[in-house]
C-alpha cells in the first residue's frame, strides 16, 4: 500500500529526479528514449519510497538517509538488488 503524497510533491520530485537521471542516459540513448527510461526509473524509486514512508516522514529524513534509501531502491528498480 502506497502512502499518500500531495500531487505537487510527487510531480516536483519526479521532475527533479528525471533532470538528474537524463544526462547519464543521454550517453547511451537519444533524448526521447532517455527521458522515458528516466521517467520509468524515477517513478519506480518514488513508488518504493511511498511503500515505506509517508510524505511527512520522508521530509524528516536526513539527506544521507534519503540517499541511502534512494540508492537501494534504484538498484532494486534496475534489478541489481532484490526487494527487501
C-alpha positions in Angstrom: 0.0 0.0 0.0 1.5 3.4 -1.0 1.5 6.3 1.4 -0.5 9.4 0.4 1.6 12.2 -1.1 0.4 15.5 -2.4 0.3 15.8 -6.2 2.6 18.8 -6.2 5.2 17.0 -4.2 5.1 13.9 -6.5 5.3 16.0 -9.7 8.2 18.1 -8.4 10.0 15.0 -7.1 9.6 13.2 -10.4 10.7 16.2 -12.4 13.8 16.7 -10.2 14.7 13.0 -10.4 14.4 13.0 -14.2 16.6 16.0 -14.5 19.3 14.2 -12.5 19.0 10.9 -14.5 18.6 12.1 -18.1 22.2 13.4 -18.6 23.7 9.9 -17.9 21.1 8.2 -20.0 21.9 10.5 -23.0 25.3 8.9 -23.2 23.5 5.6 -24.2 20.3 6.6 -25.9 18.6 9.5 -27.8 16.6 12.1 -25.8 13.1 10.6 -26.2 14.3 7.2 -25.0 16.5 8.6 -22.3 13.5 10.7 -21.0 11.2 7.7 -21.0 13.7 5.5 -19.2 14.3 8.2 -16.6 10.6 8.6 -16.0 10.2 4.8 -15.5 13.2 4.6 -13.1 12.2 7.7 -11.1 8.6 6.5 -10.8 9.8 3.1 -9.6 12.1 4.6 -6.9 9.4 7.1 -5.8 6.8 4.2 -5.5 9.3 2.3 -3.4 9.7 5.3 -1.0 5.9 5.6 -0.9 5.6 1.9 0.1 7.7 2.6 3.3 7.4 6.2 4.4 4.8 9.0 4.4 5.5 12.4 2.8 6.0 13.9 6.3 8.3 11.0 7.3 10.3 11.4 4.1 10.8 15.2 4.7 12.1 14.4 8.2 14.8 12.0 6.9 18.4 13.4 6.6 19.9 13.8 3.2 22.1 10.8 3.9 19.2 8.6 4.9 17.3 9.6 1.7 20.3 9.0 -0.4 20.9 5.6 1.1 17.3 4.5 0.6 17.1 6.0 -2.9 20.3 4.2 -3.9 19.0 0.9 -2.6 15.6 1.5 -4.3 17.3 2.4 -7.6 19.3 -0.9 -7.5 16.0 -2.7 -6.9 14.3 -0.9 -9.8 17.1 -1.9 -12.2 17.2 -5.4 -10.9 20.7 -5.1 -9.3 19.3 -5.8 -5.9 16.4 -7.9 -4.6 13.4 -6.2 -2.9 13.7 -6.5 0.9 
